[in-house]
Amino acid sequence: MKSPKVLKGKGFTLIETIIAVAILTILASLGLVFGIDYYKSYSLNAEQNMVISVFQKARSRAQNNINQSPHGVSLQPNSYVIFQGSSYASRNVAYDQTVPKNPAIGVSGISEATFEQLNGNSQTVGDIVLDNGKRTATISINNEGRINWQ
C-alpha cells in the first residue's frame, strides 16, 4: 500500500493569513462606521418627517374646524401629543393622539404650538431643533401656521 503524498510549499504561510485577516477586519470596521452614520442620518430624517406630519395634522384639524376647536401639538419627553383645545394645559384629554418619539433624537426649542380654527394661524412662533449627535434639523413655525424645514 502506498502512503499519501505530502504537499510541501502549497499553502498559506502564517504571515499571509494574518495580513488577509487584518485587511478583512479593516474593511469590516469601515463598513460598520459608514453603516452607523447612514442609520443615524436615516433616523434623523424619519423623525423630522414624523414631527412635520404631526404638526400638519394638528393644523389641518384646526383649519377643518374639527369639534369647533383649535388644535395643537405638545412635544413631550417620550412622545408628541396632538391635542384639542387652546393649550395643552386646558385641552380635552379625550381627544389626545399620542405619537411615540425616537429616544435617540434630541428635541429642543418650542414645546407646544396651537393652531387657530378655520385659518390655521399659529399662536406660537418658533423653531423645533432635532439633534442626533452628529447632525441637526430645524423645523420652523411662523404666525400664519406655515411649517418650514431644512
C-alpha contacts under 8 A as a table, 3 or more apart, distances in Angstrom:
res1	aa1	res2	aa2	distance
7	L	10	K	6.11
8	K	11	G	7.91
12	F	16	E	6.14
12	F	17	T	6.53
13	T	16	E	5.29
13	T	17	T	6.38
14	L	17	T	5.16
14	L	18	I	6.20
15	I	18	I	5.10
15	I	19	I	6.17
16	E	19	I	5.20
16	E	20	A	6.22
17	T	20	A	5.16
17	T	21	V	6.21
18	I	21	V	5.16
18	I	22	A	6.10
19	I	22	A	5.03
19	I	23	I	6.19
20	A	23	I	5.20
20	A	24	L	6.27
21	V	24	L	5.12
21	V	25	T	6.09
22	A	25	T	5.05
22	A	26	I	6.23
23	I	26	I	5.21
23	I	27	L	6.29
24	L	27	L	5.15
24	L	28	A	6.08
25	T	28	A	5.11
25	T	29	S	6.15
26	I	29	S	5.23
26	I	30	L	6.24
27	L	30	L	5.19
27	L	31	G	6.22
28	A	31	G	5.06
28	A	32	L	6.20
29	S	32	L	4.96
29	S	33	V	6.24
30	L	33	V	5.17
30	L	34	F	6.25
31	G	34	F	5.25
31	G	35	G	5.91
32	L	35	G	4.95
32	L	36	I	6.14
33	V	36	I	5.29
33	V	37	D	6.34
34	F	37	D	5.12
34	F	38	Y	6.13
35	G	38	Y	5.08
35	G	39	Y	6.17
36	I	39	Y	5.03
36	I	40	K	6.18
37	D	40	K	5.17
37	D	41	S	6.17
38	Y	41	S	5.13
38	Y	42	Y	6.07
39	Y	42	Y	5.00
39	Y	43	S	6.03
40	K	43	S	5.05
40	K	44	L	6.22
40	K	132	N	6.77
41	S	44	L	5.24
41	S	45	N	6.30
41	S	135	R	7.61
42	Y	45	N	5.19
42	Y	46	A	6.09
43	S	46	A	5.10
43	S	47	E	6.11
43	S	105	I	7.89
44	L	47	E	5.18
44	L	48	Q	6.09
44	L	105	I	6.85
44	L	130	L	7.32
44	L	131	D	7.34
44	L	132	N	6.35
44	L	135	R	7.94
44	L	136	T	7.83
44	L	137	A	7.57
45	N	48	Q	5.06
45	N	49	N	6.21
46	A	49	N	5.16
46	A	50	M	6.19
47	E	50	M	4.91
47	E	51	V	6.19
47	E	101	K	7.72
47	E	102	N	6.91
47	E	105	I	7.60
48	Q	51	V	5.24
48	Q	52	I	6.18
48	Q	130	L	7.16
48	Q	137	A	7.06
48	Q	139	I	7.87
49	N	52	I	5.14
49	N	53	S	6.12
50	M	53	S	5.22
50	M	54	V	6.20
51	V	54	V	5.11
51	V	55	F	6.31
51	V	80	Y	7.87
52	I	55	F	5.27
52	I	56	Q	6.09
52	I	139	I	7.54
52	I	147	I	7.37
53	S	56	Q	4.93
53	S	57	K	5.99
54	V	57	K	5.16
54	V	58	A	6.37
54	V	73	V	7.35
54	V	80	Y	7.66
54	V	82	I	7.08
55	F	58	A	5.17
55	F	59	R	6.16
55	F	72	G	7.45
55	F	73	V	6.37
55	F	82	I	8.00
55	F	147	I	7.71
56	Q	59	R	5.08
56	Q	60	S	5.96
56	Q	147	I	7.60
57	K	60	S	5.05
57	K	61	R	6.12
58	A	61	R	5.14
58	A	62	A	6.29
58	A	71	H	5.47
58	A	72	G	5.32
58	A	73	V	6.57
58	A	82	I	6.17
58	A	83	F	7.66
58	A	115	F	7.25
59	R	62	A	5.09
59	R	63	Q	6.13
59	R	71	H	6.71
59	R	72	G	7.06
59	R	114	T	7.99
59	R	115	F	5.62
59	R	116	E	8.00
59	R	120	G	5.63
59	R	145	G	7.30
60	S	63	Q	5.05
60	S	64	N	6.04
60	S	120	G	7.33
61	R	64	N	5.17
61	R	65	N	6.19
61	R	66	I	5.58
61	R	70	P	7.92
61	R	71	H	6.48
62	A	65	N	4.97
62	A	66	I	6.32
62	A	69	S	6.72
62	A	70	P	5.04
62	A	71	H	5.13
62	A	72	G	7.98
62	A	115	F	5.99
62	A	116	E	5.94
62	A	117	Q	4.64
62	A	118	L	6.09
62	A	119	N	7.76
62	A	120	G	5.91
63	Q	66	I	7.89
63	Q	116	E	7.26
63	Q	117	Q	5.33
63	Q	118	L	3.95
63	Q	119	N	5.51
63	Q	120	G	5.00
64	N	117	Q	7.36
64	N	118	L	5.99
65	N	68	Q	4.86
65	N	69	S	6.11
65	N	70	P	7.24
65	N	117	Q	5.38
65	N	118	L	5.63
66	I	69	S	6.34
68	Q	117	Q	7.14
69	S	84	Q	6.49
69	S	85	G	5.90
69	S	86	S	7.59
69	S	116	E	7.87
69	S	117	Q	6.10
70	P	84	Q	6.10
70	P	85	G	5.25
70	P	86	S	5.67
70	P	114	T	6.92
70	P	115	F	5.75
70	P	116	E	4.90
70	P	117	Q	4.89
71	H	82	I	7.26
71	H	83	F	5.71
71	H	84	Q	4.46
71	H	85	G	5.57
71	H	86	S	6.86
71	H	114	T	5.70
71	H	115	F	5.50
71	H	116	E	7.01
71	H	117	Q	7.64
72	G	82	I	5.75
72	G	83	F	5.38
72	G	84	Q	6.45
72	G	85	G	7.30
72	G	86	S	7.65
72	G	87	S	7.21
72	G	88	Y	7.58
72	G	112	E	7.22
72	G	113	A	5.40
72	G	114	T	3.89
72	G	115	F	5.68
73	V	80	Y	6.75
73	V	81	V	5.49
73	V	82	I	4.55
73	V	83	F	6.05
73	V	88	Y	7.76
73	V	112	E	5.59
73	V	113	A	5.45
73	V	114	T	6.45
74	S	80	Y	5.85
74	S	81	V	5.16
74	S	82	I	6.62
74	S	83	F	7.54
74	S	88	Y	6.54
74	S	111	S	5.82
74	S	112	E	4.32
74	S	113	A	6.67
75	L	79	S	6.51
75	L	80	Y	4.79
75	L	81	V	6.54
75	L	111	S	5.01
75	L	112	E	6.07
76	Q	79	S	5.10
76	Q	80	Y	5.67
76	Q	81	V	7.16
76	Q	111	S	7.46
77	P	101	K	7.88
78	N	100	P	6.30
78	N	101	K	5.30
78	N	102	N	7.66
78	N	103	P	6.96
79	S	98	T	6.41
79	S	99	V	5.48
79	S	100	P	4.33
79	S	101	K	4.53
80	Y	98	T	5.75
80	Y	99	V	5.10
80	Y	100	P	6.36
80	Y	101	K	6.57
81	V	96	D	6.41
81	V	97	Q	5.59
81	V	98	T	4.53
81	V	99	V	6.31
82	I	96	D	5.72
82	I	97	Q	5.06
82	I	98	T	6.43
83	F	88	Y	6.69
83	F	91	R	6.32
83	F	92	N	7.23
83	F	93	V	7.35
83	F	95	Y	6.31
83	F	96	D	4.76
83	F	97	Q	6.62
84	Q	87	S	7.94
84	Q	88	Y	7.99
84	Q	91	R	5.52
84	Q	92	N	5.83
84	Q	93	V	7.80
84	Q	95	Y	6.19
84	Q	96	D	6.90
85	G	88	Y	7.02
85	G	90	S	6.38
85	G	91	R	4.43
85	G	92	N	6.27
86	S	90	S	6.69
86	S	91	R	6.73
86	S	114	T	6.58
87	S	90	S	5.36
87	S	91	R	5.88
87	S	114	T	6.57
88	Y	91	R	5.14
88	Y	112	E	7.48
92	N	95	Y	5.99
92	N	96	D	7.32
93	V	96	D	5.36
102	N	105	I	5.73
103	P	106	G	7.34
104	A	132	N	6.51
105	I	130	L	6.39
105	I	131	D	5.57
105	I	132	N	4.86
105	I	133	G	7.98
106	G	129	V	7.97
106	G	130	L	5.61
106	G	131	D	4.93
106	G	132	N	6.27
107	V	128	I	6.87
107	V	129	V	5.69
107	V	130	L	4.79
107	V	131	D	6.49
108	S	111	S	7.51
108	S	128	I	5.81
108	S	129	V	5.19
108	S	130	L	6.71
109	G	126	G	7.27
109	G	127	D	5.58
109	G	128	I	4.64
109	G	129	V	5.94
110	I	113	A	7.50
110	I	126	G	6.13
110	I	127	D	6.14
110	I	128	I	5.85
111	S	128	I	7.93
112	E	124	T	7.46
113	A	122	S	6.79
113	A	123	Q	6.82
113	A	124	T	5.20
113	A	125	V	7.67
114	T	122	S	5.70
114	T	123	Q	5.70
114	T	124	T	6.45
115	F	120	G	5.07
115	F	121	N	5.39
115	F	122	S	4.49
115	F	123	Q	6.29
115	F	145	G	6.68
116	E	119	N	6.24
116	E	120	G	4.92
116	E	121	N	5.31
116	E	122	S	6.29
116	E	123	Q	7.26
117	Q	120	G	5.92
117	Q	121	N	7.96
120	G	144	E	6.94
120	G	145	G	5.69
121	N	143	N	5.83
121	N	144	E	4.27
121	N	145	G	4.40
121	N	146	R	7.88
122	S	125	V	6.78
122	S	141	I	7.51
122	S	142	N	6.79
122	S	143	N	4.90
122	S	144	E	5.75
122	S	145	G	4.47
123	Q	143	N	6.50
124	T	141	I	7.59
124	T	142	N	7.60
124	T	143	N	6.78
125	V	140	S	7.76
125	V	141	I	5.45
125	V	142	N	4.98
125	V	143	N	5.63
126	G	140	S	5.78
126	G	141	I	5.54
126	G	142	N	6.70
127	D	138	T	6.50
127	D	139	I	5.54
127	D	140	S	4.34
127	D	141	I	6.33
128	I	138	T	5.72
128	I	139	I	5.08
128	I	140	S	6.33
129	V	136	T	6.66
129	V	137	A	5.74
129	V	138	T	4.59
129	V	139	I	6.43
130	L	136	T	5.42
130	L	137	A	5.08
130	L	138	T	6.34
131	D	134	K	7.27
131	D	135	R	5.93
131	D	136	T	4.42
131	D	137	A	6.61
132	N	135	R	5.82
132	N	136	T	6.59
133	G	136	T	7.75
137	A	149	W	7.46
137	A	150	Q	6.14
138	T	149	W	5.70
138	T	150	Q	5.70
139	I	147	I	6.88
139	I	148	N	5.64
139	I	149	W	4.32
139	I	150	Q	6.73
140	S	146	R	7.94
140	S	147	I	5.70
140	S	148	N	5.03
140	S	149	W	6.12
141	I	145	G	5.97
141	I	146	R	5.59
141	I	147	I	4.78
141	I	148	N	6.45
142	N	145	G	5.42
142	N	146	R	5.53
142	N	147	I	6.99
143	N	146	R	7.36
